Amino acid sequence: MNQLSARLPAGRKTTRVAHPLGATAGAVAIAIAVTGALAAAAVGNHLAAKRTERRNPPAGRFVTVDGVRLHYLEHGQGPTLVLVHGNGVTAQDFVLSGLFQELAGSHRVIAFDRPGFGYSERPRNRPWGAEDQARVILGALSALNVTEAVLVAHSWGTLVALRAALSAPDRVRGLVLMSGYYWPTARLDAPLLGGPAIPGIGDVMRFTVSPILGRLMMPLVLKKIFSPAEVPAHFREGFGAAMSLRPSQLRATAADTAMMPLEASKLAQRLIEVVGPVLVLSGDGDRIVSCERQSRRLARELLGSEIQIVEGAGHMLHHTAPIAVAAGISDFLRQIAFEDAAVDGGVAPEPRATIEVAGL
C-alpha cells in the first residue's frame, strides 16, 4: 500500500500520511513524460530543419577561410560591393529586397551568409564577435581576389563592416551603413532572446522549444521590425522563416543578440578612427534602433559622412523603400568614383557632411 494509517485513541479522527514512494513515483513519471516530449520535439525540429534545407538548397558558392566554410552569392561586373546582412536573416535578404539585383547592374556584388547564418559555418571552439566575423569575411575576399571593396551593411552587419574598415582601411573603399547600432543601450531583447546561445541549456532550447516559440512569435517580430510600415507582400511570401528557425541558426541569432550591446560598446571607442566616405541610411520610424540616437549621431561624429533618412520607414528600409535606398547607394557610389578620379587627377575632394531626406 502507498499510504499508512495512524491508529489514534477513540473519538479522534484517523490521519492518512502520504507515502514518500508515491510522491517519488509521480515525480519520476512527470520527468519521463517531459523528457519524452523534449525528445520528440528535438527529433521533429531536426527533421523539419533537414526538410527545410532540402527545399532551400544553397543558391551560391562556398569559400573556406581559416577552416570556416562560408556561403556567398555573387553576380555582376565592375567595382566590388560586399553586402553584409543583419541578425536572423541570410544573404538572401538582399535578394528578396531587390537590392542585390539592382546593384549588380553596374557592380560586382558579393553577399555573404555571415558565420552561423544560412549555409555558413560557425565553429563553437572560437569567438564570433564583430571583429572575428570581419576577419573571416576579409579573408574570403582575399581568396576571391578582391583587393578593394565598398561594404554595404544592414543592422548587426554594420558592426562587422565597421570592424572591417578599422582592420583594413586600405581595402575598404567606403561604407554604406543601414539601420545600424553603434552605441550601447539597455536592451531587453539581449537577455530575453539570448537563451539558445548558452552552452548546455541553450542546446536543449534550440532543438526543442525555441523553434516552436519562434514560429509563434514570428508575426509579432516581423510587425515590429517593419513598423511603422506594413510588412511587404514580397517579404511575407519570400522570407524563409523556417531557415531562420533551424537550431544552428537559432544559436547564431541568439549569440549575436546577446553580444550586440558589448560589441557596440567596444566599437564606440574607436568610431572616431573611421574616415569616410560613409553613407548612413536610416528609417525615421525605426523601432529596433533609434534613428536619432544612433544613425543621426553617427553622421554627426564621423568625418566624411553623409546621411539619408527615409521617411515612414522602419528598420527594414531596404524592403519598404527599395527605390530610395538603391538610388541613395548609387549616388554615393558615383560620388566615390568621382572622388577617385579627382584624386588621380591631383584634385583633392571636399569633405561631405550633408543631410538628405528621401520619402517613400
Buried (B, 14 or more C-beta within 10 A) or exposed (E): EEEEEEEEEEEEEEEEEEEEEEEEEEEEEEEEEEEEEBEEBBEBBBEBBEEBBEEBEBBBEBBEBEEBEBBBBBBBEBBBBBBBBBBBBBBBBBBBBBBBBBBBEBBBBBBBBBBBBBBBBBEEEEEBBBBBBBBBBBBBBBEBEBEEBBBBBBBBBBBBBBBBBBEBEEBBBBBBBBBBBBBBEEBEBBEEBBBBBBEEEBBBBBBBBBBEBBEEEBEEBBEEBBBEBEBBEEBEEEBBBBBBBBBBBBBBBBBBBBBBBEBBEBBBEEBEEBEBBBBBBBBBBBBBBBBEEBBBBBBEBBEBBBBBBBEBBBBBBBBBBBEBBBBBBBBBBEBBEEBEEEEEEEEEBEEBBEEEEBEE
